[in-house]
Amino acid sequence: IPLIVRMRQRKSSKDLSAAWAYGVLACILLMLPAALRSTDQTFKVFAVANAALFSLVVVHVVRYR
């Protein structure tokens, strides 16, 4: 959320690499199926929230490029 706020305030994402953002998102999405199969509810909620929020970061990185 702080990354999104900072990008909105400056209306720029030049300090963040698009390749970095895509790489982190890919890693998060590749780990998501294992989290969803887990019996630990906290881990599931964290993984889904992490994927959703970082997806918003990537959307903003692309939007302000």
CORQUIZI-V289186 format. One record per residue. PSI is psi in whole degrees, -180 to 180 (999 if undefined). OMEGA is omega in whole degrees, -180 to 180 (999 if undefined). BURIAL is b if it has 24 or more other C-alpha atoms within 12 Angstrom, else e. Layout:
<<PSI | OMEGA | BURIAL> <PSI | OMEGA | BURIAL>>
This chain:
<<-41 | 178 | e> <-35 | 177 | e> <-43 | -180 | b> <-45 | -180 | b> <-43 | -180 | e> <-41 | 178 | e> <-39 | 179 | b> <-40 | -179 | e> <-43 | -178 | e> <-13 | -176 | e> <41 | -179 | e> <148 | 174 | e> <28 | -176 | b> <-23 | 180 | e> <-6 | 178 | e> <133 | 178 | e> <133 | 177 | e> <-37 | 178 | e> <-40 | 178 | e> <-46 | -178 | e> <-45 | 178 | b> <-38 | 179 | e> <-45 | 179 | e> <-42 | 179 | e> <-41 | 178 | b> <-44 | 179 | e> <-43 | 180 | e> <-44 | -178 | b> <-32 | 177 | e> <-29 | 178 | e> <-17 | -176 | e> <-45 | -180 | e> <-38 | 178 | e> <-39 | 179 | e> <-38 | -179 | e> <-26 | 178 | e> <-11 | -178 | e> <154 | 177 | e> <-11 | -179 | e> <112 | -177 | e> <-37 | -180 | e> <-42 | 178 | e> <-40 | 178 | e> <-48 | -179 | e> <-43 | 179 | e> <-45 | -177 | e> <-43 | 180 | b> <-44 | 179 | e> <-42 | 179 | e> <-45 | 179 | b> <-43 | -179 | b> <-47 | -177 | e> <-39 | 179 | e> <-27 | 173 | b> <-39 | 176 | b> <-37 | 177 | e> <-46 | -180 | b> <-41 | 178 | b> <-43 | -180 | e> <-36 | 176 | b> <-46 | 180 | b> <-41 | -178 | e> <-41 | -177 | e> <13 | 175 | e> <999 | 999 | e>>
